[in-house]
């Protein structure tokens, strides 16, 4: 008698457990993302608009690259050691490189939204820049990143009892 269920016919309890695990993982991803979001938006606005002569005034794309870079490191640490802790790779360097590649694609999504809004449509106010980069772009980039992290980055399965 086999104890392995056909993947096409899973018992309802296993489906509920899998759904609950996915929801818990999404919640953790959301918390980590929320912290990284505060870092990203705060640093973006600090670089772009703080003070009488902002450090990167008139350079919203560069400000977004820098703020996203810092937020990426914050998010990787949170995701590696909390959200996906049972799936992190033994080789942290390789994992971080894969993570950065996926983040760069997410950044390109956010930059594309900001570029269209700021340069193509001419919406150049701080509010427009924040909505395009930090709401629309970040949402689209985040959806991509969650999928990509699960699919390509955090794919290692820890030995039972060792995680």
C-alpha angles and dihedrals in degrees: 000000000000120000093197114097120219105260089228092056110043122171113254091243092059091048091051091048091049091048091048091050091050092049091049090049091049090050092052090045087052093052092048089045091049091055091046089047091056090049091047098046094040094050093042091055093042091054095041106037115008119115133002091293109028115211094238102023111166092013104093095155093056091045089052093049091052095044091047091049092056092043090050092060091047091049095046091054092048094045095043096048101033120011099041099017092132092051103042118127120248088232103068093184094057090044091051091050091051089046091052092050091053090045091051090055089049089049091052089054091052092043090050091055091047093046093051092048099041104035107020100037096029097232098148105158121115089248093052092047091050094047094048097042104028103033112025098026096041093048093051092044092048093052089052093046096051090053093044095047092053092043103041114007114038098038102125117110114216119225111264110268094015100084 
